[in-house]
Amino acid sequence: MKRTNTFDVVSQSHADEELLRRLLDASAALWNEINYERRENYADPDADVWDISEYRGRYGGVLGASTVQQIERKNREVWRSFFALQKKGEANGKPGFWGNAEDDRELRTYIRNTSYSVEWGEYSRLEILVGQDLKDEYGLGHRERLRLEVRGDPNWKQYDKQGRLELFWDEQAQTFRAFQPVTIDNPRLAHPLADETAALDIGANNLVACTTTTGTQLLYEGRDLFERFRETTREIARLQSLLDDGRYSSHRIRSLYRSRTRRRDHAQDALARDLIERLHAEGVSTVYVGALTDVLDTHWSVRANEKTHNFWAFRAFIKRLACTAEEYGISVEIRSEAWTSQECPNCGSTDRTTRHRDTLTCPCGFESHADLTASETFLRRQTTVTRPMARPVCLKDDHTWSESPRSHRPNEEHTNPQVASVGR
């Protein structure tokens, strides 16, 4: 099983930070040269996009031959992905550059798995290979590597194999950060505590509504996240309107795009982790998730499309959820949830119900929280539910998804389908 450790990297002296910045800047310059050559070859019908110059002679003294190789390999992977998307009609522009010398390059590099080491402990550290020219200039020995302090507590300190390290300067957080792919042996994983089942209704106003066969209901609210996403999007559009003719981006615009994406990705990671840990504690072994096509076929609109694709990135979230669930031995299955958000649990009607914001009502007298009702209806289609639903737990994004005061409202009539249906 493949996972990724994320941690901050801190230089131990001013000279070490200067060396690290030069290493990352040279990596960005190399990427840009390789990418420019491939873009030129792509535009030339007689040229081969894969046929590029030899760069180890020019950059090996600074980066080391293995890092030159890794950056070229990463660029080749990006171009292969571009061609695959192009074949499916989904390509959104040729692979781009890592900034430029005028507006500052994006400080980033890739280190081969044999060219770095990480030691975990009270004083965790990362050691990376650098080119001989930089070693000579900064006084490192012939076999010595640049030593950096590691901050953070990665999930996977014990692993069977490490992959290519990605090391970059996080402009938003003003820190160096590393992504370390690792391979974990399956016996180290957790296992389900029982054989319960959960069903998820995924949206954007409420990111996840969950119902389990144990009677638990969870609601992860998303309106604040979406509004922050839209505010950043509007600011990006405003800045783009101020650009000179012929320019399509700027350092500030790229920074806002990165900030917007990282904020969403962090929310997804934290939500998936919080949800799966709660479900594992409930003894859930299987999680059912509604298919994206059902959502789009039933609720398509420009705003719904923006929320589903751009903001919440449905497929990316399902992938994160499945990866996290795998750690606990929980399986994630995609099933059709067509009409669950419009079906009345009392009379079964789908054409007489009315949804207004978070409330689903029916002329038969039913009224309750729409998303929680949908997740319970979805669950009942997959398995038998005999236990009554407990008071829903509402959660808000505060970097860790903590319980919202809404969970303790004295009148649960509009949030608990069981209370609502029993009361009528």
C-alpha positions in Angstrom: 0.0 0.0 0.0 1.4 3.4 -1.0 1.1 6.4 1.3 2.8 9.8 1.6 4.5 11.4 4.6 4.4 15.2 4.7 6.7 17.2 6.9 8.4 20.6 7.1 12.1 21.0 6.5 14.3 23.6 8.3 17.9 24.6 7.5 20.3 24.6 10.4 22.2 27.7 9.4 22.0 30.6 7.0 24.5 29.0 4.7 22.5 25.8 4.6 19.3 27.7 3.7 21.2 29.6 0.9 22.5 26.3 -0.4 19.0 24.7 -0.4 17.5 27.7 -2.2 20.2 27.5 -4.9 19.5 23.8 -5.3 15.8 24.3 -5.7 16.2 27.3 -8.0 18.6 25.4 -10.3 16.0 22.6 -10.3 13.3 25.0 -11.5 15.7 26.4 -14.1 16.4 22.9 -15.4 12.7 22.1 -15.5 11.9 25.2 -17.5 14.6 24.4 -20.0 13.5 20.9 -20.5 9.9 22.0 -20.7 10.6 24.7 -23.2 12.5 22.3 -25.4 9.6 19.8 -25.3 7.0 22.5 -26.0 9.1 23.6 -29.1 9.3 20.0 -30.3 5.6 19.6 -29.8 4.9 22.6 -32.0 7.2 21.3 -34.7 5.6 18.5 -36.7 9.0 17.1 -37.7 10.4 17.0 -34.2 10.0 14.4 -31.4 8.8 15.7 -28.1 10.8 13.0 -26.3 14.1 13.9 -28.0 15.8 16.5 -25.8 19.3 17.7 -25.0 21.6 16.2 -22.4 21.5 18.4 -19.3 23.7 16.5 -16.8 26.8 18.3 -18.0 25.4 21.7 -17.3 23.4 21.0 -14.1 25.1 18.0 -12.6 27.7 20.0 -10.7 24.9 21.8 -8.8 22.2 19.2 -8.6 24.0 15.9 -8.9 23.4 13.6 -11.8 20.6 11.6 -10.1 18.6 14.8 -9.4 19.0 15.9 -13.0 17.6 12.5 -14.0 14.7 12.7 -11.6 13.6 16.2 -12.9 13.8 15.0 -16.5 11.8 11.9 -15.6 9.1 13.9 -13.7 8.8 16.2 -16.7 8.4 13.2 -19.0 5.6 11.9 -16.7 3.8 15.2 -16.8 3.9 15.2 -20.7 2.7 11.6 -20.8 -0.2 12.6 -18.6 -0.9 15.6 -20.9 -1.1 13.3 -23.9 -3.4 10.8 -22.1 -5.8 13.6 -21.2 -5.5 15.0 -24.7 -6.6 11.6 -26.1 -9.7 11.7 -23.9 -10.4 15.3 -24.8 -9.7 16.6 -21.3 -6.3 18.3 -21.7 -6.3 21.8 -20.3 -3.1 23.3 -21.8 0.4 22.1 -22.3 2.7 21.4 -19.2 3.7 24.7 -17.7 6.8 26.3 -16.3 8.0 26.7 -12.7 7.8 30.5 -12.7 10.6 32.5 -14.4 13.7 34.5 -13.5 11.8 37.8 -13.7 8.9 36.9 -11.4 10.8 34.4 -9.3 10.9 30.7 -10.0 9.0 28.2 -8.0 11.5 26.6 -5.7 11.1 22.8 -6.1 13.1 19.7 -6.8 12.8 15.9 -6.9 15.3 13.6 -5.1 15.8 10.0 -6.1 14.9 7.5 -3.3 18.6 6.4 -3.0 19.8 10.0 -2.8 18.2 11.0 0.5 17.6 9.5 3.9 15.3 10.4 6.8 16.0 9.6 10.5 13.0 9.8 12.9 13.5 10.5 16.5 13.7 13.4 19.1 15.8 15.3 16.5 14.5 14.1 13.2 16.6 14.9 10.2 16.7 14.8 6.4 19.9 14.3 4.4 19.9 15.0 0.6 22.5 14.7 -2.1 23.8 17.9 -3.8 26.2 18.4 -6.7 30.0 18.5 -6.1 30.2 22.2 -7.2 27.9 23.2 -4.3 29.7 20.9 -1.9 33.0 22.6 -2.7 31.5 26.1 -2.5 29.8 25.5 0.9 32.5 23.3 2.5 30.8 19.9 2.4 32.9 16.8 2.2 33.1 14.6 -0.9 30.7 12.0 0.6 28.8 14.4 2.8 25.1 15.4 2.2 23.2 18.5 3.1 21.7 17.9 6.5 18.3 19.5 7.4 16.0 19.5 10.4 12.6 17.7 10.0 9.6 19.1 11.8 6.3 17.3 12.0 5.0 13.9 13.0 4.5 11.8 9.9 2.0 9.0 10.0 4.4 6.4 8.6 7.7 6.3 10.3 8.1 2.6 9.6 7.8 1.6 6.0 9.2 -1.0 3.6 10.3 1.3 0.8 10.6 5.0 0.2 9.9 6.7 -3.2 11.1 9.9 -4.9 11.2 12.9 -2.5 9.5 16.1 -3.5 11.0 19.1 -1.8 9.7 22.7 -2.3 9.3 26.1 -0.8 5.7 26.6 0.4 5.1 30.3 -0.3 1.9 30.4 1.6 3.3 28.8 4.8 6.7 30.4 4.3 8.5 27.1 5.0 10.3 24.4 3.1 8.1 21.3 2.8 8.6 17.7 1.7 6.4 14.9 0.4 7.9 11.4 0.9 6.0 8.6 -0.8 6.4 5.3 1.1 5.2 1.7 0.7 3.5 0.1 3.7 3.3 -3.6 4.3 -0.4 -4.6 4.7 -0.1 -6.6 8.0 0.7 -3.2 9.7 -2.8 -2.0 8.9 -5.8 -1.9 11.2 -8.9 -4.1 10.8 -12.6 -3.5 11.1 -13.9 -4.0 14.7 -17.2 -5.4 13.5 -19.3 -5.7 10.3 -21.4 -2.6 10.3 -22.2 -0.5 7.2 -22.3 3.2 6.4 -23.6 5.3 3.5 -22.5 8.7 2.4 -24.3 11.5 0.6 -21.7 13.8 -0.8 -22.4 17.4 -1.7 -21.0 20.9 -1.3 -23.3 22.8 1.0 -22.9 19.9 3.3 -19.7 18.0 2.2 -20.7 14.7 3.7 -23.8 13.4 5.3 -23.3 9.9 6.8 -25.6 7.3 8.3 -24.5 4.0 9.8 -26.2 0.8 10.7 -25.2 1.5 14.3 -27.6 4.5 14.3 -24.9 7.2 14.1 -25.4 10.2 11.8 -22.6 12.7 10.9 -22.9 15.9 9.0 -19.8 17.8 7.7 -20.7 21.3 6.8 -19.2 23.0 3.8 -20.7 26.4 3.2 -17.9 28.4 4.8 -15.3 26.5 2.9 -17.1 27.1 -0.4 -17.5 30.8 0.3 -13.8 31.1 0.9 -13.2 29.2 -2.3 -15.4 31.6 -4.2 -13.8 34.7 -2.6 -10.4 33.5 -3.8 -11.8 32.7 -7.2 -13.2 36.2 -7.5 -9.9 37.8 -6.5 -8.1 35.6 -9.1 -10.5 36.9 -11.8 -10.0 40.5 -10.6 -6.2 40.2 -10.8 -6.4 38.5 -14.2 -8.4 41.5 -15.5 -5.6 43.8 -14.6 -2.9 42.0 -16.5 -1.3 43.5 -19.5 -2.3 42.1 -22.9 -0.5 38.8 -23.6 0.0 37.9 -20.0 -2.2 35.3 -18.4 -0.8 34.9 -14.9 1.4 36.5 -12.3 3.2 35.5 -9.1 0.2 36.6 -7.0 -2.3 34.7 -9.1 -0.3 31.5 -9.0 0.0 31.9 -5.2 -3.8 32.3 -4.9 -4.4 29.2 -7.0 -2.0 27.2 -4.8 -3.5 28.6 -1.7 -7.0 27.7 -2.8 -6.1 24.2 -3.8 -4.1 23.5 -0.7 -6.9 24.8 1.6 -9.3 22.4 -0.2 -6.9 19.5 -0.1 -6.2 20.0 3.6 -9.9 20.0 4.3 -10.4 16.8 2.3 -7.5 15.0 4.0 -8.7 16.1 7.5 -12.3 15.2 6.7 -11.5 11.7 5.3 -9.3 11.0 8.3 -11.8 12.2 10.8 -14.7 10.3 9.1 -12.9 7.0 8.7 -11.6 7.1 12.3 -15.1 7.6 13.6 -16.5 4.8 11.4 -13.7 2.4 12.5 -14.7 3.1 16.1 -18.3 2.3 15.2 -17.2 -1.1 13.7 -18.0 -0.2 10.1 -16.4 -2.5 7.5 -18.1 -1.2 4.3 -18.8 2.3 3.2 -21.2 3.0 0.3 -20.7 6.2 -1.7 -23.1 7.6 -4.3 -21.9 7.7 -8.0 -21.0 11.2 -9.3 -23.2 10.7 -12.4 -26.3 10.5 -10.2 -25.4 13.8 -8.6 -24.9 15.5 -12.0 -27.9 13.9 -13.7 -30.3 14.9 -10.8 -29.0 18.3 -9.7 -26.9 19.7 -12.6 -26.5 23.5 -12.8 -23.6 25.9 -13.3 -23.3 26.4 -9.5 -23.6 22.7 -8.8 -21.0 21.9 -11.4 -18.7 24.5 -9.9 -19.1 23.0 -6.4 -18.8 19.3 -7.6 -15.8 19.7 -9.9 -13.9 22.8 -9.1 -14.4 23.3 -5.4 -14.9 19.9 -3.8 -13.2 17.8 -6.6 -15.4 14.8 -6.1 -13.2 12.2 -7.7 -10.1 13.4 -5.7 -12.1 13.2 -2.5 -13.3 9.6 -3.2 -9.7 8.6 -3.9 -8.5 10.2 -0.6 -11.4 8.5 1.3 -10.6 5.1 -0.2 -6.9 5.4 0.6 -7.6 6.3 4.2 -10.2 3.6 4.6 -7.7 1.0 3.3 -5.5 1.8 6.3 -8.3 0.5 8.5 -9.4 -2.4 6.4 -12.6 -0.6 5.4 -13.9 -1.1 1.9 -15.4 1.8 -0.1 -18.0 0.9 -2.8 -19.6 3.2 -5.4 -23.3 2.6 -5.8 -26.2 4.4 -7.5 -27.9 6.8 -5.2 -30.4 8.1 -7.8 -33.4 10.0 -6.3 -32.3 9.4 -2.7 -32.2 13.1 -2.1 -35.8 13.5 -3.3 -37.4 10.4 -1.9 -39.7 10.7 1.1 -38.9 8.0 3.7 -42.6 8.0 4.9 -44.5 7.5 1.6 -41.8 6.8 -0.9 -42.8 9.7 -3.2 -40.1 11.4 -5.3 -42.1 13.8 -7.4 -44.1 15.5 -4.6 -41.2 16.3 -2.2 -39.7 19.8 -2.0 -36.2 20.6 -1.0 -35.4 24.1 0.3 -31.7 24.5 1.3 -31.2 21.8 4.0 -34.8 20.8 4.4 -36.8 18.1 2.6 -40.6 18.3 3.0 -43.5 16.1 1.6 -47.2 16.7 1.5 -47.6 13.5 3.6 -46.3 15.5 6.5 -42.6 14.5 6.5 -40.0 17.2 7.1 -36.4 16.7 8.0 -32.8 17.4 7.0 -32.4 16.7 3.3 -28.8 15.3 3.2 -29.1 13.2 6.3 -32.4 11.8 5.0 -30.7 11.0 1.7 -27.8 9.2 3.3 -30.3 7.1 5.4 -32.4 6.3 2.4 -29.2 5.3 0.5 -28.1 3.1 3.4 -31.5 1.3 3.5 -31.2 0.5 -0.2 -27.9 -1.4 0.6 -28.7 -3.1 3.9 -31.3 -3.6 6.6 -31.3 -0.9 9.2 -33.1 -1.8 12.5 -31.7 0.6 15.0 -33.1 4.1 15.5 -31.0 7.1 14.5 -29.2 8.9 17.3 -28.9 12.7 17.4 -26.8 13.8 14.5 -23.3 15.1 15.1 -22.6 18.3 13.0 -18.9 19.1 12.3 -17.3 22.3 11.0 -13.9 22.8 9.4 -11.5 24.4 11.9 -8.4 22.5 10.5 -9.4 19.4 12.4 -13.2 19.1 11.9 -14.5 19.6 15.4 -18.1 19.3 16.6 -20.3 22.2 15.8 -22.7 23.8 18.4 -25.4 22.7 16.0 -25.0 19.2 17.3 -26.5 20.3 20.6 -29.6 22.1 19.4 -32.6 21.2 21.7 -34.9 20.9 18.7 -33.6 18.2 16.4 -36.8 18.0 14.4 -35.1 19.5 11.3 -31.9 17.5 11.5 -32.9 14.0 12.5 -35.0 12.0 10.0 -36.0 9.5 12.7 -37.3 12.2 15.1 -39.1 13.9 12.3 -40.8 10.8 10.9 -41.8 9.5 14.3 -43.2 12.9 15.4 -45.5 12.8 12.4 
